[in-house]
């Protein structure tokens, strides 16, 4: 397992072009990129691996609206209402 540096919520939001609050909502509701909880309890530090952000973005990359529609029908990750 290769260890990579992690980003905090503010840094990850900047990479994704979103507000930190949006990432907090995605953690609550689901559908956002994978994250790490570093410690115990809800107030433990949250971090994001750049590779997980990249994978999440790649899963939402399309060449056309028809490709997007087909992938949605096949059960691929769906777009977020907050985007």
Secondary structure, DSSP 8 states (H G I E B T S, - for coil): -----EE-HHHHHHHHTS-HHHHHHHHHHS-S---EEESSSTTSEEEEEHHHHHHHHHTT--SSHHHHHHHHHTT-----TT-
